[in-house]
Amino acid sequence: MQKIHIETKEKLTAIKFPQFKIGDVVRVHRRVKEGSKERVQIIEGEIIAHKHGFEPGGSITLRRVTMGVAVELVIPLYSPLTEKMEVVKRQKVRRAKLYFLRRSKDRRIKLKEDMVATAAIREENVRLKAEEKKAKEEAKIKEAENKEEPQA
């Protein structure tokens, strides 16, 4: 029993997440089932809490305000429904939990953006997308080569 638990924990810790902190604005891609159809839903919001670190039971609380209505989602990090997670921008915070954002009914509490960190994140995202595109092109070339070989 213990051996199985250790193997599962090793598999889960092999999953890579972007370096995110409390206050970051992240975009989470999650699979959603609606009847017989399945699609990917993109949720963008601020991380107001991060619990249990990057352990298998770890989760983040994401807060999103749309048309004056706030929605909070607790997203397990290692959920099979979570496809991808990317950091959009960094904000300067001085707290470990940003629950005070819930109190902002009439006035909007704004966090200051960390411009240097956000610029670095954008550069990193551009680099990662270029690498993904290059890898896809290489995979297509290899597929084309494999298809040509059996016919010859």
C-alpha positions in Angstrom: 0.0 0.0 0.0 2.8 2.4 0.9 4.7 1.7 -2.3 1.7 2.5 -4.5 1.3 5.8 -2.6 4.9 6.8 -3.2 4.7 5.9 -6.9 1.6 8.0 -7.3 3.2 10.9 -5.5 6.3 10.7 -7.8 4.1 10.8 -10.9 2.2 13.8 -9.6 5.3 15.7 -8.6 6.6 15.2 -12.2 3.9 17.6 -13.5 5.4 21.0 -14.1 3.6 24.2 -13.1 4.6 27.8 -13.8 6.1 29.7 -10.9 3.1 31.5 -9.5 2.6 33.4 -6.3 -0.3 34.9 -4.4 -1.6 37.9 -6.3 -0.7 36.7 -9.8 -3.3 36.7 -12.5 -3.4 33.3 -14.1 -5.2 31.7 -16.9 -6.3 28.1 -16.2 -7.5 25.8 -19.0 -10.0 23.2 -17.6 -11.9 20.5 -19.3 -15.7 20.7 -18.8 -18.3 18.1 -19.7 -21.6 19.4 -20.8 -23.9 16.4 -21.6 -22.0 14.2 -24.1 -19.7 17.0 -25.3 -16.4 18.0 -23.7 -14.7 21.3 -24.2 -11.8 23.4 -22.7 -12.9 26.4 -20.6 -10.4 29.2 -19.9 -10.7 30.9 -16.5 -8.6 34.0 -15.8 -8.4 35.5 -12.3 -6.3 36.4 -9.3 -4.8 33.9 -7.0 -6.0 34.9 -3.5 -4.9 31.7 -1.7 -2.6 28.8 -2.2 -3.0 25.9 0.2 -0.9 22.8 0.8 2.0 23.9 -1.4 2.7 21.7 -4.4 1.8 18.4 -2.7 -0.8 16.1 -4.3 -3.5 17.8 -2.2 -2.5 21.3 -3.1 -5.0 23.8 -4.4 -5.4 27.5 -5.3 -8.3 29.8 -4.8 -9.0 31.8 -7.9 -11.1 35.0 -7.8 -12.6 36.5 -10.9 -14.9 39.6 -11.2 -17.2 39.7 -14.2 -19.7 42.6 -14.6 -19.5 43.3 -10.9 -20.1 39.8 -9.8 -17.3 38.0 -8.1 -16.8 34.2 -8.5 -14.2 32.2 -6.5 -13.1 28.8 -7.6 -11.0 26.3 -5.7 -8.9 24.5 -8.2 -6.9 21.4 -7.3 -3.5 21.6 -8.8 -3.2 17.9 -9.8 -6.8 17.5 -11.0 -7.0 15.5 -14.3 -9.4 18.2 -15.5 -6.8 20.9 -15.3 -5.0 21.0 -18.7 -2.8 23.9 -18.5 -2.0 26.9 -16.4 -0.2 30.1 -17.4 0.7 33.3 -15.5 -0.6 36.4 -17.2 0.8 39.1 -14.9 2.4 39.6 -11.5 1.1 41.9 -8.9 2.8 43.3 -5.8 1.3 41.9 -2.5 2.3 41.9 1.1 0.0 39.2 2.4 -0.1 35.4 2.2 -3.8 35.3 1.7 -5.8 38.0 -0.1 -9.2 37.5 1.5 -9.5 41.2 2.0 -10.4 41.5 -1.7 -13.8 39.9 -0.8 -14.8 43.0 1.2 -14.5 45.4 -1.7 -18.2 45.9 -2.4 -18.5 49.5 -3.5 -15.0 50.5 -4.2 -12.6 48.3 -6.1 -9.3 47.4 -4.3 -6.6 47.4 -6.9 -3.3 45.6 -6.5 -0.2 47.3 -8.1 1.2 45.5 -11.1 4.9 44.4 -10.9 5.9 45.7 -14.4 9.4 44.1 -14.5 8.1 40.6 -13.5 5.1 40.9 -15.9 7.4 41.8 -18.8 9.6 38.8 -18.0 6.5 36.5 -17.9 5.4 37.8 -21.3 8.8 37.2 -22.8 8.8 33.6 -21.3 5.3 32.9 -22.7 6.4 34.1 -26.2 9.5 31.9 -26.0 7.4 28.8 -24.8 4.9 29.3 -27.6 7.7 29.5 -30.2 9.2 26.3 -28.8 5.7 24.6 -29.0 5.2 25.7 -32.5 8.7 24.4 -33.5 8.1 21.1 -31.8 4.8 20.7 -33.7 6.4 21.5 -37.0 9.2 18.9 -36.3 6.5 16.3 -35.4 4.7 17.0 -38.7 8.0 16.6 -40.6 8.7 13.3 -38.9 5.2 12.0 -39.6 5.6 12.9 -43.3 8.9 11.1 -43.4 7.4 8.0 -41.7 4.6 7.9 -44.2 6.9 8.2 -47.2 9.3 5.3 -46.1 6.7 2.4 -46.2 5.6 3.3 -49.7 9.1 3.3 -51.2 
